[in-house]
Amino acid sequence: MAQALLVATCIAMFVQSGQLPQTPGLAIPPGWGSGDVLKCWSSLANTEGCVTSIFSSIFSLNFNNIAPACCKAFVAIDAGCFHIMFPWNPFFPQLLNDFCARIEGGARGVPPSPPLSA
């Protein structure tokens, strides 16, 4: 579990700084360096402080540090990205969506994550 948290934190830092796509040989879980993952995280990475505040919220379930601009970026993400972005916590996207709905004034349904393959 601690290793997964370390990997997630490292990915958040690299995505936030924009270094992940240019970092050849970065030891990340299979599939996390794919174009889909980068595309899914890109709008959040382009919003200052967003990736950091989202990862902080994942571990604390405290959403108060998420800025309205981050919510706007999150709400704009294709719903098909959620199971790619948050594979370890399929309930997090709905929690964040509910929080952002209060800020943005509207909610959208978050589809359930597909079952994990064995």
C-alpha positions as CSV (number, residue, x, y, z in Angstrom):
1,M,0.0,0.0,0.0
2,A,2.8,2.4,0.9
3,Q,4.5,1.7,-2.4
4,A,1.2,2.6,-4.3
5,L,0.9,5.9,-2.4
6,L,4.6,6.7,-3.2
7,V,4.0,6.0,-6.9
8,A,0.8,8.1,-6.9
9,T,2.6,11.0,-5.2
10,C,5.5,10.8,-7.7
11,I,3.1,10.7,-10.7
12,A,1.2,13.7,-9.3
13,M,4.4,15.7,-8.9
14,F,5.6,14.8,-12.4
15,V,2.2,15.5,-14.0
16,Q,1.9,18.8,-12.1
17,S,5.3,19.9,-13.3
18,G,4.7,18.8,-16.8
19,Q,7.7,16.5,-16.7
20,L,6.0,13.1,-17.1
21,P,5.7,13.1,-20.9
22,Q,9.4,14.1,-21.3
23,T,10.8,11.7,-18.7
24,P,12.0,8.6,-20.5
25,G,12.4,5.5,-18.4
26,L,10.3,6.8,-15.5
27,A,9.3,3.8,-13.4
28,I,5.5,4.0,-13.4
29,P,2.9,1.3,-13.3
30,P,2.1,-0.3,-16.7
31,G,-0.4,1.8,-18.6
32,W,0.1,5.0,-16.6
33,G,2.5,6.5,-19.2
34,S,0.0,5.9,-22.0
35,G,-1.4,8.7,-24.0
36,D,-4.8,8.1,-22.5
37,V,-3.6,8.7,-18.9
38,L,-1.7,11.8,-19.9
39,K,-4.7,13.1,-21.9
40,C,-7.0,12.4,-18.9
41,W,-4.7,14.3,-16.4
42,S,-3.8,17.1,-18.8
43,S,-6.6,19.5,-18.0
44,L,-5.9,19.1,-14.3
45,A,-2.2,19.4,-14.7
46,N,-2.7,22.7,-16.6
47,T,-4.7,24.2,-13.7
48,E,-2.3,25.5,-11.1
49,G,-2.3,23.4,-7.9
50,C,-5.1,21.2,-9.1
51,V,-3.3,17.8,-9.2
52,T,-1.7,18.4,-5.8
53,S,-5.1,19.4,-4.2
54,I,-6.8,16.4,-5.8
55,F,-4.2,13.9,-4.5
56,S,-4.4,15.5,-1.1
57,S,-8.2,15.1,-1.2
58,I,-7.9,11.4,-2.2
59,F,-5.9,10.7,1.0
60,S,-7.8,13.0,3.4
61,L,-11.3,13.1,1.8
62,N,-11.1,16.8,2.6
63,F,-12.1,18.7,-0.5
64,N,-11.9,22.3,0.9
65,N,-8.5,23.0,-0.7
66,I,-9.9,22.4,-4.2
67,A,-10.2,25.7,-6.0
68,P,-13.2,26.5,-8.3
69,A,-10.8,26.5,-11.3
70,C,-9.8,22.9,-10.4
71,C,-13.4,21.9,-10.2
72,K,-14.1,23.5,-13.6
73,A,-11.2,21.4,-15.0
74,F,-12.4,18.2,-13.3
75,V,-16.0,18.6,-14.5
76,A,-14.7,19.0,-18.1
77,I,-12.9,15.6,-18.0
78,D,-14.4,12.9,-20.1
79,A,-16.2,10.5,-17.8
80,G,-14.4,7.6,-19.4
81,C,-11.1,8.8,-17.8
82,F,-12.2,8.3,-14.2
83,H,-11.4,4.5,-14.1
84,I,-8.0,5.3,-15.6
85,M,-7.2,8.2,-13.3
86,F,-8.5,6.7,-10.0
87,P,-8.2,2.9,-10.4
88,W,-7.6,2.4,-6.7
89,N,-10.6,4.4,-5.5
90,P,-13.6,4.1,-7.9
91,F,-15.8,6.2,-5.5
92,F,-13.5,9.2,-5.5
93,P,-14.7,10.8,-8.8
94,Q,-18.3,10.9,-7.6
95,L,-17.3,12.4,-4.3
96,L,-15.3,15.1,-6.1
97,N,-18.1,15.6,-8.6
98,D,-20.6,16.2,-5.7
99,F,-18.2,18.7,-4.1
100,C,-17.6,20.5,-7.4
101,A,-21.4,20.6,-8.1
102,R,-21.8,22.7,-5.0
103,I,-19.2,25.1,-6.3
104,E,-20.0,25.0,-10.0
105,G,-23.8,24.9,-9.4
106,G,-24.4,21.7,-11.4
107,A,-23.6,18.1,-11.3
108,R,-23.2,15.4,-13.8
109,G,-23.4,11.7,-13.3
110,V,-20.2,9.8,-12.9
111,P,-20.5,6.3,-14.5
112,P,-19.4,3.4,-12.4
113,S,-15.9,2.1,-13.0
114,P,-15.5,-1.0,-15.0
115,P,-14.7,-4.2,-13.0
116,L,-11.0,-4.8,-12.4
117,S,-9.5,-7.5,-14.5
118,A,-7.9,-10.3,-12.7
